[in-house]
Amino acid sequence: MPHDSKRTEAMLRLGVLLEAWAQADSGGLAGALTEDVVFASPFTEPLDPDGLTRGKINVLQRLLLERERFETVEILDVLTGEDSLTVFLRAGETTLSCLIEIDDKARFRRLIASLSEMPQA
């Protein structure tokens, strides 16, 4: 798939996820995740000793906790790879980068967020 098409597809996928986020639509958020999704964030406590949270139900609970802190999230930039995205987001005054791996059905199987600064052009 050409780079521009992959970027467009990524932006559409993220748009759907952020719309579910904005509406606190737990069903929409859950529909974007694989059953074995893995999640990490600097804002919520992990469930596993290795710093990760695993499984759709657990990750959904963590995402909903984060939504209480950040009702609105804005996409600043997206870098696309073959099966992954690096997304730069602004949540309130906080800038984050999030590595997102996707499956063949365009569901998120890994979401690893960290505090970040935007890369310089």
C-alpha positions in Angstrom: 0.0 0.0 0.0 1.4 3.4 -0.9 2.6 5.6 2.0 -0.1 8.2 1.5 -2.9 5.6 1.5 -1.5 4.0 4.6 -1.4 7.4 6.3 -5.0 8.2 5.2 -6.2 4.8 6.5 -4.4 5.4 9.8 -6.0 8.8 10.2 -9.4 7.4 9.5 -8.9 4.5 12.0 -7.7 7.0 14.6 -10.6 9.3 13.9 -13.0 6.5 14.7 -11.2 5.7 18.0 -11.1 9.4 19.0 -14.8 9.8 18.2 -15.6 6.9 20.5 -13.2 8.5 23.1 -15.0 11.9 22.8 -18.4 10.3 23.3 -17.2 8.0 26.1 -18.5 5.1 23.9 -17.1 2.0 25.6 -18.5 -0.2 22.9 -16.8 1.8 20.2 -13.5 1.7 22.1 -13.8 -2.0 22.7 -14.6 -2.6 19.0 -11.2 -1.0 18.1 -9.2 -3.5 20.3 -8.1 -7.0 19.8 -8.9 -9.6 22.5 -5.2 -9.8 23.4 -4.5 -6.1 23.3 -1.5 -4.8 25.3 -1.5 -1.3 26.8 0.9 1.0 28.7 0.5 4.6 29.8 2.2 7.0 32.1 -1.2 7.9 33.6 -2.7 4.7 34.8 -1.2 1.9 36.9 -0.4 -1.3 35.0 -2.0 -4.5 36.0 1.0 -6.7 35.2 4.4 -6.6 36.9 6.2 -5.8 33.6 4.4 -2.4 33.4 1.7 -3.5 30.9 -2.0 -4.1 31.0 -3.3 -7.0 28.9 -6.6 -8.1 27.5 -9.5 -6.1 26.0 -11.6 -5.8 29.3 -8.6 -4.6 31.3 -7.3 -2.2 28.6 -10.8 -0.8 28.1 -11.1 -0.1 31.9 -7.7 1.7 31.7 -8.7 3.7 28.7 -11.9 4.8 30.4 -9.9 5.9 33.5 -7.7 8.0 31.2 -10.7 9.5 29.5 -11.8 10.8 32.9 -8.5 12.8 33.0 -8.5 13.8 29.3 -11.9 14.3 27.7 -10.5 15.6 24.5 -7.5 14.4 22.6 -6.1 15.9 19.4 -4.0 14.2 16.8 -0.9 16.3 16.1 0.9 14.0 13.6 1.0 10.3 12.5 4.0 8.4 11.3 3.1 5.1 9.6 5.0 1.8 9.4 4.1 -1.5 7.8 1.9 -2.7 10.8 2.3 0.2 13.2 1.7 3.9 13.7 3.5 6.4 15.9 0.9 9.0 16.9 1.6 12.3 18.5 -1.3 13.5 20.6 -2.2 16.5 22.7 -4.3 15.8 25.7 -5.0 19.0 27.5 -1.5 20.6 28.0 0.2 17.2 27.7 1.9 15.9 24.6 2.2 12.2 24.1 3.6 9.7 21.6 1.8 6.4 21.2 3.1 3.4 19.4 0.1 1.5 18.0 0.4 -1.9 16.4 -2.6 -3.0 14.3 -3.9 -6.3 13.2 -5.1 -7.3 9.7 -8.7 -6.2 10.6 -7.4 -2.7 11.6 -7.9 -3.3 15.3 -5.4 -2.1 17.8 -3.3 -4.9 19.4 -0.7 -2.8 21.2 -0.9 0.8 22.5 2.2 2.1 24.3 1.9 5.7 25.3 4.7 7.9 26.7 5.2 11.6 27.5 6.8 13.2 24.5 7.7 16.3 22.5 6.8 16.8 18.9 9.7 15.9 16.6 11.4 18.8 15.0 10.8 19.1 11.2 
